[in-house]
């Protein structure tokens, strides 16, 4: 038995890691493309930085409301 899984849509996302905060930033959903993945992720990180998100700790993201708490 073979299972064939195909990804139809992908979306880059940054979410606040503070407790129950639901703040998040999302790039538009699009068809998969490795060439566009880096562009989307880089753009999302730049936008988050400009909007005051704390992205200083690797793997941790905090929205402006919970910045450095």
LUMTI-215071 format. One record per residue (C-alpha): residue number from 1; residue in three letters; z, x, y. Coordinates in pm, whole numbers, plus 50000, padded with zeros to 5 digits. Each point is the difference from the previous one (the first is absolute). Example, Ala and Ser with C-alpha at 12.3 -4.5 7.8 and 13.67 -1.06 7.14 Angstrom:
<atoms>
[atom 1,'ALA',[50780,51230,49550]]
[atom 2,'SER',[49934,50137,50344]]
</atoms>
This chain:
<atoms>
[atom 1,'UNK',[50000,50000,50000]]
[atom 2,'UNK',[49904,50131,50344]]
[atom 3,'UNK',[50139,49880,50329]]
[atom 4,'UNK',[49764,50037,50295]]
[atom 5,'UNK',[50179,49980,50337]]
[atom 6,'UNK',[49798,50008,50321]]
[atom 7,'UNK',[50145,50029,50347]]
[atom 8,'UNK',[49824,49763,50237]]
[atom 9,'UNK',[50200,50051,50323]]
[atom 10,'UNK',[50233,50273,50131]]
[atom 11,'UNK',[50227,50012,50305]]
[atom 12,'UNK',[50204,50281,50157]]
[atom 13,'UNK',[50350,49889,50104]]
[atom 14,'UNK',[50314,50146,50160]]
[atom 15,'UNK',[50325,49802,49964]]
[atom 16,'UNK',[50341,50057,50158]]
[atom 17,'UNK',[50249,50146,49751]]
[atom 18,'UNK',[50308,49866,50184]]
[atom 19,'UNK',[50198,49753,49787]]
[atom 20,'UNK',[49838,49657,49996]]
[atom 21,'UNK',[49763,50067,50292]]
[atom 22,'UNK',[49657,49848,49938]]
[atom 23,'UNK',[49815,50188,50276]]
[atom 24,'UNK',[49671,50142,49877]]
[atom 25,'UNK',[49666,50125,50124]]
[atom 26,'UNK',[49685,49940,49798]]
[atom 27,'UNK',[49644,50122,50022]]
[atom 28,'UNK',[49735,49734,49935]]
[atom 29,'UNK',[49930,49934,49632]]
[atom 30,'UNK',[49668,50143,49882]]
[atom 31,'UNK',[49808,50091,49684]]
[atom 32,'UNK',[50121,50323,49833]]
[atom 33,'UNK',[49857,50327,50132]]
[atom 34,'UNK',[50164,50340,49962]]
[atom 35,'UNK',[49812,50118,50310]]
[atom 36,'UNK',[50163,49727,50212]]
[atom 37,'UNK',[50352,50034,49853]]
[atom 38,'UNK',[50087,50313,50199]]
[atom 39,'UNK',[49855,49852,50319]]
[atom 40,'UNK',[50203,49679,49963]]
[atom 41,'UNK',[50326,50181,49918]]
[atom 42,'UNK',[49959,50250,50285]]
[atom 43,'UNK',[49919,49722,50246]]
[atom 44,'UNK',[50296,49793,49887]]
[atom 45,'UNK',[50240,50294,50040]]
[atom 46,'UNK',[49863,50077,50348]]
[atom 47,'UNK',[50038,49637,50109]]
[atom 48,'UNK',[50354,49984,49858]]
[atom 49,'UNK',[50096,50316,50187]]
[atom 50,'UNK',[49858,49862,50328]]
[atom 51,'UNK',[50191,49674,49950]]
[atom 52,'UNK',[50332,50180,49955]]
[atom 53,'UNK',[50043,50004,49623]]
[atom 54,'UNK',[50217,50282,49859]]
[atom 55,'UNK',[49790,50184,49742]]
[atom 56,'UNK',[50185,50334,50006]]
[atom 57,'UNK',[50152,49987,49651]]
[atom 58,'UNK',[49746,50029,49717]]
[atom 59,'UNK',[49975,49668,49819]]
[atom 60,'UNK',[50222,49817,50250]]
[atom 61,'UNK',[49874,49776,50279]]
[atom 62,'UNK',[50203,49815,50263]]
[atom 63,'UNK',[49869,49745,50250]]
[atom 64,'UNK',[50084,50032,50371]]
[atom 65,'UNK',[50287,49752,49958]]
[atom 66,'UNK',[50171,50226,49743]]
[atom 67,'UNK',[49878,50334,50136]]
[atom 68,'UNK',[50241,50279,49893]]
[atom 69,'UNK',[50290,49773,49905]]
</atoms>
